[in-house]
Amino acid sequence: MSSMNELKYWVVGGEYESTDFQSVIKGREVASGPFFSRDEALRVWRQLSEVNRPCALTKYSIATQA
């Protein structure tokens, strides 16, 4: 059971409209989580990044939530 003080991790991103990575294309956004360890979030981030490597407009990040 997690306590209120533990961080939660999310993998967020998707396919963006341009390489300035400001606006995700509607319907192409991804939010995966919460994960209760950074290692678990990193594993998912790597999987998503590998699958979408050929697309220069796709980007994912790991976000935290207290």
N, C-alpha and C positions, 0 to 999 in steps of 0.2 A: 504494500500500500504506500502511495507517495504522500509526502507531507506538503503543506501549502508553500513551503520555502524552496522546494525543488524546482529546478528549471525544466521546462518542456521545450522540445525542439520541433521545428516544422521545416519541411523542405518546400520552398515556394518558387514559382517562376513559370516558365512556359515559353511559347513562341511570341516574340515581340514584333512590333510593326517596323522597327528600324534598329540599327546598331547603337542608338543612344540608350536603348533598353529602358525607356520611360513608360511605354504603353504596351501591355500584353494584348494580343489579338483575342477578341471575345470568343469564348469557346475553346481556347488553346491554353488557358491558365491551369496551373497545377498547384494544389496545396495538399501536402501529404503529412500526416501526423495526427496527434502528437506522439513524439518519441520521448522516452524518459532517460535516454542516454545520447550523448553526442555521437558516439560510435555507431549507434543504430541509424541515426539521421544521416551520418556520413556515408554509410553503406547504401542507403536509398538514393542519396545525392549522386553517388558514383554510378549507380545503375541507370538513373535517368540521364545523366550526362553522357554515358557511353552509348546508349541507344540513340540519342539525338546529336551525337558529335558532328555528323555531316552538315547540320543546319547552323549557319553562322548567326541566325536570329534567335536561337534558343539558349536560354540561360536559367540556371537554378541557383538558389542560395539557401543557406541554413539560417533560419531565424529562431530567436529564443523568446520564451515567454516565462515570466516569473510566476 
